Amino acid sequence: MSFELTYVYLDHNATTPLSQEVEQAVIQALPLWGNPSSIHQAGRGPKSLLREARKNLARELQCSPLELIFTSGGSESNNSVIKGVYEKTLGTARCEFITSTVEHPSVLKSFQYLESLGARVYYVPVSRQGILDIDYYERVLSEKTALVSIMAANNETGVLFPVSLLSQKAHEKGALFHTDAVQAFGKIPVSLKDWNVDFASFSGHKFYSLKGTGLLYAKKSSEMEIFILGGAQERARRGGTENVLGIHALGIQANQLKNVGVYFGQMEKLRNRFEERLLESIPGVKINQAQVPRLPNTSSVLIEGVDGETLLMSLDIKGFAVSTGAACSSGNPEPSPVLLAMGLTAAEAQNSLRVSLGWSTTEEQMDHFLETLKSVVQRLRRLAESDVGITYGS
Ligand SMILES: Cc1ncc(COP(=O)(O)O)c(C=O)c1O
């Protein structure tokens, strides 16, 4: 399927396009088909690609190369830590876990699984603005806590959580701390040294690399059981022949990251300008988390009287890709659990739209998007008004 030139992609939290550098590097590396575990010639090229990628990523993330484990993506990294720490601490005095109510399903469902095995899990609530309830966190954190898993940035709202502070508090009680940093990497500066976490998850397709590739950072001293048992790959911490081309792609993209800081500011300027103009030009619109620290690229917008799915489809026909929430739940008519957890009503959550910008988003695209959004919202509201006789934004 090819996109028309007029197609404007504003769904970068769902996935990002492939960077040209990655595309070229992968094509060039295709002939390196050997098994990196082989000690003969065919294995040497692939093995050096793995070594190079690990080095590049460690430099970018500020950790030791030996602390990085290549995985199949964010979901596997999250599952590995949560289940791996549970198994390691089973039968010890550390039998409690803490997470938040707005995590990605790969975290929430892993914890629900631990609950089904009898573990005690606390879910830290958030305010309507998406701010984590730190008092609740401090109350439930104790010498019994084995692991805290709280995300760095929310995929639907972009709200940032104070990772260093949360990690420090967990460490004061002797607990391990994991952060799902899938949405943060490539959108804000990330330093594992500053965060001082024990584990962190990353996903290649959220930073212009390949799908089915990811990383788990596991601090040297932190212990967990192995999730995928098998060969001695990844220093016997994750079995399975490595996805050499995918890992190579991650390493190439890590090299690009040192030049992308400029995009963070650019996305923020475009996002803020879009939100200002949106509020001026369409009545009955709210920005869901305007007043809190957020990713520079994400806007969660509540548009009264317009169903998000209908709006999304109308915009798609006009050449704009946006989302109503997490990509993994699109096609699901239920309102976003993240927005519900923030205290929005089901109707408000269903009237919400997620717009997520990328490195290549331009001012012209955002202006074109706003004009189209205005006319689509007007049309959908007219249709709704003629059905029920309501006027919005008065
Ligand atoms: C916050 C967050 N964590 C984890 C994941 C899962 O990553 P992957 O698609 O690589 O499994 C996603 C993907 O949407 C995400 O947004």
The ligand as a Gaussian input file, in Angstrom:
#p B3LYP/6-31G(d) Opt

LIG

0 1
 C        4.070000       2.706000      26.790000
 C        4.187000       1.486000      25.938000
 N        4.745000       0.380000      26.460000
 C        4.877000      -0.751000      25.753000
 C        4.454000      -0.822000      24.443000
 C        4.614000      -2.104000      23.681000
 O        5.730000      -2.046000      22.820000
 P        5.842000      -3.084000      21.618000
 O        4.844000      -2.677000      20.596000
 O        7.255000      -2.944000      21.139000
 O        5.590000      -4.431000      22.188000
 C        3.866000       0.305000      23.849000
 C        3.349000       0.246000      22.456000
 O        2.395000       0.891000      22.096000
 C        3.734000       1.491000      24.612000
 O        3.192000       2.596000      24.108000

